[in-house]
C-alpha cells in the first residue's frame, strides 16, 4: 500500500514534532501557522480517508493485537494503585488482545523500591494469568534519574535488562527503542555504532537470563539509518515501528522491506494519531506527545486512526499492532485531555475502577473480532 502525504499546510503539527525530536521546539515551531482544532481534525480526517481508500480489502491478513500498559510507566506507576494495573490488564483481556507491552525505566529498580516492584510483579502475573504475551520495551526516562554519559546509561541498562529478563521472561524484549529520541533525552549524540554495541551487550545479557525471549529494536521513520543497521545485526530477531503520522508511510514501507530482506518479522510497536497542540517556545517532543490524548473532541479521529492503521498493518503483512494510549480506552474529557493533567489521569483511574469503557475501547474490540475472521 502506498501512503499519501498530508497537504503541505495540513501537516504543520506533525512536521513540528518531527523537526523537534525531543529538543526544544523553538524557532521552527514559531514559523508554522497554528491550526484550529477544526482545521486539524478536518485535515487529519482527509488524510486518513485517502490512506484507507488505497488499502485493498483482499490484501488484509490476520495479525496480533497488543496494548501498552502505559500507567506502568515510571512517570505514572508510583501514583497508580495496584488495583488499577490489574483492572487495566483485565480490560485488555476483555478487548481480546494477544499481548501487552510495558515500558520500564530505571525507577524503581535503581533504588530497589520494593512496593513499586511488587506492582510490576502483580501486573505481569495478571498478564500471564490471562495467557497474554509480554513485551518489555525499556526507555530512557529523565523523570526520576539522569545520567552523565552514554557509558553510564549503558552500564545501568545492562544490569536492569538482565534483571527484567530474569524476573519476567518476556516473549519479546526491545533492547533499543527510538535511538535518536533516547539520545535526545540523555542530552547526547550517540552514533549508530554505539547503539549497535549497546544492542549486542544488552541482547547478550537478556538471552543469558531468558534464552527463549526474542530480541527487538527499531523506531521512527526518521531513524532509517539505525533501523537498517539493526536489521543487519544478528542479535536482533524482530524489528519495530513507531507510527504517529501518515505522511511518512512511504518511509515505513521501505523499513518493512528492509526487515523482510533480512528475514525478520516487523510490527507496529507504538501508534496513535499525531497530537493536537499549539506550538510554543520550549515545548519538547515528549511534552507535545502528551497533548490532547483524552480530548473528547478528537475521539472520532482516534477511532478512524485505529481503523486505518490496523488495515495498514494487515495489508503489509506485519506481525502486530500495539496502540499506545490506553487512557483513551477508559475516559475522555470535555477539556484538553492532556496526559500531563492530574485531573485527566484521575478520571482515567476512576473509570478503570468503575469498569467503564469508551467507544474507542468498543471500536478496538470490534477490530480484534474482525481481524480474527481474516485469513492468515
C-alpha positions as CSV (number, residue, x, y, z in Angstrom):
1,X,0.0,0.0,0.0
2,X,1.2,3.5,-0.8
3,X,0.5,6.2,1.7
4,X,-0.2,9.8,0.6
5,X,1.3,12.8,2.4
6,X,-0.9,15.4,4.1
7,X,-1.3,18.6,2.2
8,X,1.6,20.9,3.0
9,X,-0.4,23.3,5.1
10,X,-2.1,20.5,6.9
11,X,1.0,18.7,8.3
12,X,2.4,21.6,10.2
13,X,1.7,19.9,13.6
14,X,3.5,16.7,12.7
15,X,6.3,18.5,10.9
16,X,7.0,20.4,14.1
17,X,7.1,17.2,16.0
18,X,9.4,15.5,13.5
19,X,11.7,18.5,13.4
20,X,12.0,18.9,17.2
21,X,12.7,15.3,18.1
22,X,12.7,16.0,21.9
23,X,14.9,19.1,21.6
24,X,13.1,22.3,22.5
25,X,10.6,23.3,19.7
26,X,11.7,26.9,19.3
27,X,12.1,28.9,16.0
28,X,10.7,26.2,13.7
29,X,7.5,25.9,15.8
30,X,7.0,29.7,15.7
31,X,7.3,29.8,12.0
32,X,4.5,27.3,11.5
33,X,0.9,28.6,11.3
34,X,-1.3,27.5,14.3
35,X,-4.1,25.3,13.2
36,X,-7.5,25.5,14.9
37,X,-8.9,22.2,16.3
38,X,-11.4,22.1,13.5
39,X,-8.7,22.5,10.8
40,X,-6.5,19.9,12.5
41,X,-9.4,17.5,12.6
42,X,-10.5,18.1,9.0
43,X,-7.1,17.7,7.5
44,X,-6.2,14.6,9.5
45,X,-9.6,13.0,8.7
46,X,-9.0,13.7,5.0
47,X,-5.5,12.2,5.1
48,X,-6.8,9.0,6.8
49,X,-9.6,8.7,4.3
50,X,-7.1,8.9,1.5
51,X,-4.8,6.3,3.1
52,X,-7.6,4.0,3.9
53,X,-9.0,4.2,0.4
54,X,-5.7,2.9,-1.0
55,X,-5.8,-0.3,1.0
56,X,-7.3,-3.3,-0.9
57,X,-9.5,-5.4,1.3
58,X,-8.1,-8.6,-0.4
59,X,-4.6,-7.7,0.8
60,X,-5.5,-7.8,4.5
61,X,-4.3,-10.7,6.6
62,X,-4.7,-11.6,10.3
63,X,-2.3,-10.0,12.7
64,X,-1.9,-9.9,16.5
65,X,-3.2,-7.0,18.6
66,X,-1.5,-5.6,21.7
67,X,-1.9,-2.7,24.1
68,X,0.6,-0.7,26.1
69,X,0.1,-0.7,29.9
70,X,1.3,2.9,30.0
71,X,0.1,3.5,33.6
72,X,3.0,1.2,34.5
73,X,5.5,3.7,33.1
74,X,7.8,5.1,35.8
75,X,6.2,8.5,35.4
76,X,2.8,7.0,36.4
77,X,3.3,3.8,38.4
78,X,4.3,5.4,41.7
79,X,0.9,7.0,42.0
80,X,-1.1,4.2,40.3
81,X,-2.8,1.8,42.7
82,X,-2.1,-1.9,42.2
83,X,-5.8,-2.5,41.6
84,X,-5.8,-0.1,38.6
85,X,-3.0,-2.0,37.0
86,X,-4.9,-5.3,37.4
87,X,-8.1,-3.6,36.2
88,X,-6.4,-2.3,33.1
89,X,-5.0,-5.7,32.3
90,X,-8.4,-7.3,32.8
91,X,-9.8,-4.8,30.4
92,X,-7.2,-5.6,27.8
93,X,-8.1,-9.3,28.1
94,X,-11.8,-8.3,27.7
95,X,-10.8,-6.4,24.5
96,X,-9.4,-9.6,23.1
97,X,-5.9,-8.6,22.6
98,X,-3.0,-11.0,22.3
99,X,-0.1,-9.2,24.0
100,X,0.7,-6.4,26.4
101,X,3.8,-4.1,26.4
102,X,5.5,-2.5,29.4
103,X,8.0,0.5,29.2
104,X,10.1,0.1,32.4
105,X,12.6,2.8,33.4
106,X,15.3,2.9,36.0
107,X,12.7,3.5,38.7
108,X,12.0,1.5,40.8
109,X,14.9,-0.9,40.1
110,X,17.8,1.5,40.7
111,X,16.7,2.2,44.3
112,X,15.1,-1.1,45.0
113,X,11.7,0.3,45.8
114,X,10.0,-3.0,46.7
115,X,6.5,-1.6,46.9
116,X,6.6,-0.5,43.3
117,X,8.4,-3.6,42.1
118,X,5.5,-5.5,43.7
119,X,3.2,-3.6,41.4
120,X,5.1,-4.7,38.3
121,X,5.1,-8.2,39.6
122,X,1.4,-8.1,40.0
123,X,0.8,-6.6,36.6
124,X,3.0,-9.2,34.9
125,X,1.4,-12.1,36.8
126,X,-2.1,-10.9,35.7
127,X,-0.9,-10.7,32.1
128,X,0.4,-14.2,32.3
129,X,-2.8,-15.4,34.1
130,X,-4.8,-14.3,31.1
131,X,-2.5,-16.1,28.7
132,X,-1.3,-12.9,27.1
133,X,2.2,-12.4,25.6
134,X,4.5,-9.9,27.4
135,X,6.7,-7.4,25.7
136,X,9.3,-5.3,27.5
137,X,10.4,-2.1,25.9
138,X,12.6,-0.2,28.4
139,X,13.1,3.5,27.6
140,X,15.4,6.3,28.7
141,X,13.4,8.5,31.1
142,X,14.7,11.5,33.0
143,X,11.6,11.7,35.2
144,X,13.4,10.4,38.2
145,X,17.0,9.7,37.3
146,X,19.6,11.3,35.0
147,X,22.9,10.0,33.7
148,X,26.0,12.0,32.8
149,X,27.2,9.9,29.8
150,X,26.0,7.1,27.4
151,X,28.5,4.8,29.1
152,X,26.7,5.3,32.4
153,X,23.3,4.6,30.8
154,X,24.8,1.5,29.1
155,X,26.2,0.2,32.4
156,X,22.9,0.7,34.2
157,X,20.9,-0.7,31.3
158,X,22.9,-4.0,31.1
159,X,22.1,-4.7,34.8
160,X,18.5,-3.6,34.5
161,X,17.8,-5.6,31.3
162,X,19.3,-8.7,32.8
163,X,17.1,-8.4,35.9
164,X,14.0,-7.7,34.0
165,X,14.6,-10.7,31.7
166,X,15.3,-13.0,34.6
167,X,12.3,-11.8,36.6
168,X,9.7,-11.8,33.8
169,X,10.9,-14.0,31.0
170,X,9.2,-11.7,28.3
171,X,8.2,-13.0,24.9
172,X,9.9,-10.0,23.3
173,X,12.5,-7.6,24.7
174,X,13.1,-4.5,22.7
175,X,16.6,-3.5,23.7
176,X,16.8,-0.3,21.6
177,X,13.7,1.9,21.2
178,X,13.8,5.1,19.1
179,X,17.6,5.7,19.4
180,X,17.5,9.3,18.4
181,X,14.7,10.1,20.9
182,X,16.5,8.3,23.7
183,X,19.8,10.1,22.9
184,X,18.0,13.4,23.0
185,X,16.6,12.6,26.4
186,X,20.1,11.8,27.5
187,X,21.2,15.1,26.0
188,X,23.9,13.3,24.0
189,X,24.8,12.5,20.4
190,X,25.1,8.7,20.1
191,X,26.3,7.1,16.9
192,X,24.8,4.2,15.1
193,X,27.8,2.1,16.0
194,X,27.4,3.0,19.7
195,X,23.8,1.8,19.6
196,X,24.8,-1.4,17.8
197,X,27.3,-2.1,20.5
198,X,24.6,-1.4,23.1
199,X,22.2,-3.8,21.4
200,X,24.8,-6.5,21.3
201,X,25.6,-6.2,25.0
202,X,22.0,-6.0,26.2
203,X,20.9,-8.8,23.9
204,X,23.6,-11.0,25.3
205,X,22.5,-10.5,28.9
206,X,18.8,-10.8,28.1
207,X,19.4,-14.1,26.4
208,X,21.5,-15.3,29.3
209,X,18.7,-14.6,31.7
210,X,15.9,-15.7,29.4
211,X,17.0,-17.8,26.4
212,X,13.5,-18.0,24.9
213,X,13.0,-14.3,24.7
214,X,13.1,-12.6,21.2
215,X,15.3,-9.5,20.9
216,X,13.9,-6.5,19.2
217,X,15.0,-3.0,18.1
218,X,13.5,-0.2,16.0
219,X,11.9,3.2,16.0
220,X,10.7,6.1,13.9
221,X,10.7,6.8,10.1
222,X,13.4,9.4,10.8
223,X,15.7,6.7,12.1
224,X,16.0,4.7,8.9
225,X,19.8,4.5,9.2
226,X,19.5,3.0,12.7
227,X,16.7,0.6,11.6
228,X,18.5,-0.8,8.7
229,X,21.6,-1.3,10.8
230,X,19.5,-3.2,13.4
231,X,18.0,-5.3,10.6
232,X,21.6,-6.5,9.7
233,X,22.6,-7.2,13.3
234,X,22.4,-11.0,14.0
235,X,21.4,-10.4,17.6
236,X,18.2,-8.5,16.6
237,X,15.4,-11.0,15.8
238,X,12.4,-8.7,15.3
239,X,12.1,-5.1,14.1
240,X,9.7,-2.5,15.5
241,X,8.0,0.6,14.0
242,X,6.6,3.6,15.9
243,X,4.0,5.4,13.7
244,X,2.4,8.8,14.6
245,X,1.9,10.3,11.2
246,X,0.5,9.2,7.8
247,X,2.8,11.3,5.6
248,X,5.8,9.1,6.4
249,X,4.1,5.8,5.5
250,X,6.3,5.5,2.3
251,X,9.4,5.5,4.5
252,X,7.8,2.9,6.8
253,X,7.2,0.8,3.7
254,X,10.9,0.9,3.0
255,X,11.7,-0.1,6.6
256,X,9.3,-3.1,6.2
257,X,11.1,-4.1,3.1
258,X,14.4,-3.9,4.9
259,X,13.1,-6.1,7.7
260,X,11.8,-8.7,5.2
261,X,15.1,-8.6,3.2
262,X,16.8,-9.5,6.4
263,X,14.3,-12.3,7.0
264,X,13.0,-10.8,10.2
265,X,9.4,-10.1,11.3
266,X,8.3,-6.5,12.0
267,X,5.4,-5.0,13.9
268,X,4.0,-1.6,15.0
269,X,5.2,-1.2,18.5
270,X,3.5,2.2,19.1
271,X,0.9,4.2,17.2
272,X,-1.6,6.9,17.8
273,X,-2.9,9.9,15.9
274,X,-0.5,12.9,15.9
275,X,-1.3,15.1,18.9
276,X,-3.1,18.5,18.6
277,X,-1.2,21.3,20.3
278,X,-0.3,24.9,19.9
279,X,3.5,25.4,19.2
280,X,5.3,27.5,21.7
281,X,9.0,28.1,22.7
282,X,10.5,25.4,24.9
283,X,7.9,22.7,24.0
284,X,9.6,19.3,23.7
285,X,8.5,16.3,21.7
286,X,7.9,14.4,24.9
287,X,5.6,17.2,26.2
288,X,3.8,17.6,22.9
289,X,3.1,13.9,22.6
290,X,1.1,14.1,25.8
291,X,-1.3,16.7,24.4
292,X,-5.0,16.1,23.6
293,X,-4.9,12.3,24.2
294,X,-8.1,12.4,26.2
295,X,-9.9,15.3,24.5
296,X,-13.4,14.4,23.7
297,X,-13.4,16.5,20.6
298,X,-10.9,14.1,18.9
299,X,-12.5,10.8,19.8
300,X,-13.8,10.1,16.3
301,X,-10.3,10.8,14.9
302,X,-9.0,8.2,17.4
303,X,-11.5,5.6,16.1
304,X,-10.5,6.4,12.5
305,X,-6.8,6.3,13.2
306,X,-7.1,2.8,14.8
307,X,-9.1,1.5,11.8
308,X,-6.7,2.8,9.2
309,X,-3.5,1.8,11.0
310,X,-4.9,-1.7,11.6
311,X,-5.7,-2.0,7.9
312,X,-2.2,-0.8,7.1
313,X,-0.7,-3.4,9.3
314,X,-2.9,-6.2,8.0
315,X,-2.2,-5.3,4.3
316,X,1.5,-5.1,4.8
317,X,2.0,-8.4,6.5
318,X,3.1,-7.0,9.8
319,X,3.1,-9.2,12.9
320,X,1.1,-7.0,15.2
321,X,-0.1,-3.5,16.0
322,X,0.1,-2.0,19.6
323,X,-1.8,1.2,20.1
324,X,-0.1,3.1,22.9
325,X,-2.5,5.5,24.6
326,X,-4.6,3.1,26.8
327,X,-6.0,6.1,28.6
328,X,-8.5,6.7,25.8
329,X,-10.0,3.3,26.3
330,X,-11.4,4.4,29.6
331,X,-12.1,8.1,29.7
332,X,-12.4,11.2,27.6
333,X,-13.0,14.7,29.0
334,X,-14.5,17.9,27.5
335,X,-11.3,19.9,28.0
336,X,-7.7,19.5,26.8
337,X,-7.3,15.9,27.9
338,X,-3.5,16.2,28.2
339,X,-1.7,13.3,29.9
340,X,0.2,15.8,32.0
341,X,-3.1,16.9,33.6
342,X,-3.7,15.3,37.0
343,X,-7.4,15.7,36.6
344,X,-7.5,13.7,33.4
345,X,-5.3,10.9,35.0
346,X,-7.7,10.8,38.0
347,X,-10.6,10.5,35.6
348,X,-8.9,7.5,33.9
349,X,-8.1,5.7,37.1
350,X,-11.7,6.3,38.4
351,X,-13.1,4.9,35.1
352,X,-10.9,1.8,35.4
353,X,-12.1,1.3,39.0
354,X,-15.8,1.6,37.9
355,X,-15.3,-0.7,34.9
356,X,-16.1,1.9,32.4
357,X,-15.2,1.6,28.7
358,X,-15.2,4.3,25.9
359,X,-16.4,4.0,22.3
360,X,-12.7,3.7,21.5
361,X,-12.5,0.6,23.6
362,X,-15.5,-0.9,21.8
363,X,-14.1,0.0,18.4
364,X,-10.8,-1.7,19.3
365,X,-12.8,-4.7,20.5
366,X,-14.6,-4.9,17.2
367,X,-11.4,-4.5,15.2
368,X,-10.0,-7.5,17.1
369,X,-13.1,-9.6,16.2
370,X,-12.9,-8.5,12.5
371,X,-9.2,-9.4,12.4
372,X,-9.9,-12.9,13.6
373,X,-12.1,-13.5,10.6
374,X,-9.3,-12.7,8.2
375,X,-7.2,-15.4,6.5
376,X,-3.6,-15.8,7.8
